[in-house]
Amino acid sequence: MTAPVNLYDGHYGHLEAETYQQIRNETYGEDLGQASWITVDESDQFYSWLNLEPSAQVLEIACGSGGFSAYIARKYKVDVTGVDLNQEGITAATHRADREGLTASLHFQVADANEQLPFSDASFEAVFCNDSINHLRNRLAALKEWFRLLKPTGRLLYTDPILVTGQLSNEEMTIRSSIGYYLFTPLGINEQLLAEAGFDLVHVEDVTANVALTAGRWHAAREKRKDVLLQFEPQERYEGVQRFLWVTHKLAEEGRLSRYAYVAQKER
Ligand SMILES: C[S@@+](CC[C@H](N)C(=O)[O-])C[C@H]1O[C@@H](n2cnc3c(N)ncnc32)[C@H](O)[C@@H]1O
């Protein structure tokens, strides 16, 4: 099914255009090319929860244009493999690795995280997935697959930004999920599925505040540049993305849809 609002192709396809860089700088403070609610401060916090040593092998699922992967490869000297379903995202990520001289420690490939991934058992010290697990259809199967890929004592960190923590109208749910397949999940289910997949839960944290902050700023930064953006985007897409960002901001600010980070370990 084609999503009514095509956010990701537009985002990754225009990643290096100056207007989109300005929008990301205003949204996140520092531009990693992200298409989500992660900032650089949060990237450092998430990295610390992974408990890694330099040269560790990290797998990023749904890496988009590879900003987080490149950031931790550069700063913490780990090796990162990133996969995403979106070809434009992987092309942009590969260009970034070339441009930043990180081709020895960064590898990107197109892969569907709804399927078995093309890596051997116990290949990675950490698996990371930011703001994307909600796009996968069978969460238990995905968690079991990530468990398979981790070495013993390896850690998984993912955020789920689509946790139902209040009342949502049908219209709000439609707009919030207008960019693709979405799984809305009540609190408590992630903990159950992690246990069922074999993981020990290490840490859970409510990280909704970054959604309210970044979605609000992203909306405002785009509105300010509407005339320029309309040279890149059809009006329908521009308006669809604006509605998506506004509803995302409002639901997070009012605490009706939350984002939590889950850190889990394969055996202690
Ligand atoms: C909200 S974006 C987050 C991207 C990146 N993690 C970030 O923080 O900027 C969600 C990503 O999930 C990817 N995605 C959606 N379904 C996927 C699937 N079945 N397999 C792999 N990636 C998928 C999209 O292409 C998109 O890049």
The ligand as an SDF file (V2000), in Angstrom:
LIG
                    3D

 27 29  0  0  0  0  0  0  0  0999 V2000
   11.1850    7.7490   11.3670 C   0  0  0  0  0  0  0  0  0  0  0  0
   12.3460    7.1610   10.1810 S   0  0  0  0  0  0  0  0  0  0  0  0
   13.7590    6.9810   11.2250 C   0  0  0  0  0  0  0  0  0  0  0  0
   15.0330    6.8800   10.4710 C   0  0  0  0  0  0  0  0  0  0  0  0
   16.2960    6.9320   11.3620 C   0  0  0  0  0  0  0  0  0  0  0  0
   16.2950    5.8210   12.3030 N   0  0  0  0  0  0  0  0  0  0  0  0
   16.3760    8.2590   12.0840 C   0  0  0  0  0  0  0  0  0  0  0  0
   16.2980    8.2570   13.3350 O   0  0  0  0  0  0  0  0  0  0  0  0
   16.4940    9.2950   11.4040 O   0  0  0  0  0  0  0  0  0  0  0  0
   11.8020    5.4840    9.8980 C   0  0  0  0  0  0  0  0  0  0  0  0
   12.6690    4.6900    8.9420 C   0  0  0  0  0  0  0  0  0  0  0  0
   12.1740    3.3390    8.9100 O   0  0  0  0  0  0  0  0  0  0  0  0
   12.4150    2.8440    7.6030 C   0  0  0  0  0  0  0  0  0  0  0  0
   11.6210    1.6220    7.4260 N   0  0  0  0  0  0  0  0  0  0  0  0
   10.2790    1.5180    7.3600 C   0  0  0  0  0  0  0  0  0  0  0  0
    9.9090    0.2350    7.1900 N   0  0  0  0  0  0  0  0  0  0  0  0
   11.0620   -0.4920    7.1430 C   0  0  0  0  0  0  0  0  0  0  0  0
   11.3480   -1.8840    6.9670 C   0  0  0  0  0  0  0  0  0  0  0  0
   10.3630   -2.7790    6.8030 N   0  0  0  0  0  0  0  0  0  0  0  0
   12.6280   -2.2910    6.9560 N   0  0  0  0  0  0  0  0  0  0  0  0
   13.6490   -1.3870    7.1040 C   0  0  0  0  0  0  0  0  0  0  0  0
   13.4290   -0.0530    7.2660 N   0  0  0  0  0  0  0  0  0  0  0  0
   12.1560    0.3900    7.2860 C   0  0  0  0  0  0  0  0  0  0  0  0
   12.0270    4.0220    6.7230 C   0  0  0  0  0  0  0  0  0  0  0  0
   12.5270    3.8870    5.4100 O   0  0  0  0  0  0  0  0  0  0  0  0
   12.6540    5.1820    7.5020 C   0  0  0  0  0  0  0  0  0  0  0  0
   13.9670    5.4330    7.0700 O   0  0  0  0  0  0  0  0  0  0  0  0
  1  2  1  0
  2  3  1  0
  2 10  1  0
  3  4  1  0
  4  5  1  0
  5  6  1  0
  5  7  1  0
  7  8  2  0
  7  9  1  0
 10 11  1  0
 11 12  1  0
 11 26  1  0
 12 13  1  0
 13 14  1  0
 13 24  1  0
 14 15  1  0
 14 23  1  0
 15 16  2  0
 16 17  1  0
 17 18  1  0
 17 23  2  0
 18 19  1  0
 18 20  2  0
 20 21  1  0
 21 22  2  0
 22 23  1  0
 24 25  1  0
 24 26  1  0
 26 27  1  0
M  CHG  2   2   1   9  -1
M  END
$$$$
